[in-house]
Amino acid sequence: MPCLGLGLVIGAISAGPIVLLSRRRAEAGQLQRPLVTSYAPALAVGAWISLCWGDAIVRWYAAGGG
């Protein structure tokens, strides 16, 4: 079940900088409140990657690759 883990990693990589930069802009008075992003697209991408290459990822990880 690597899709949840992949989705969380993809979401953190894509949404992390956006949230951090918007928080800085909010503190500087340029925004009313920090922007928030949705994890749904990242989870969907993680599920798609898991569907296409999930078995290979699990075999690689179980063999000591991670």
Rosetta blueprint (number, residue, H / E / L):
1 M L
2 P H
3 C H
4 L H
5 G H
6 L H
7 G H
8 L H
9 V H
10 I H
11 G H
12 A H
13 I H
14 S H
15 A H
16 G H
17 P H
18 I H
19 V H
20 L H
21 L H
22 S H
23 R H
24 R H
25 R H
26 A H
27 E H
28 A L
29 G L
30 Q L
31 L L
32 Q L
33 R L
34 P L
35 L L
36 V L
37 T L
38 S L
39 Y L
40 A H
41 P H
42 A H
43 L H
44 A H
45 V H
46 G H
47 A H
48 W H
49 I H
50 S H
51 L H
52 C H
53 W H
54 G H
55 D H
56 A H
57 I H
58 V H
59 R H
60 W H
61 Y H
62 A H
63 A H
64 G H
65 G H
66 G L
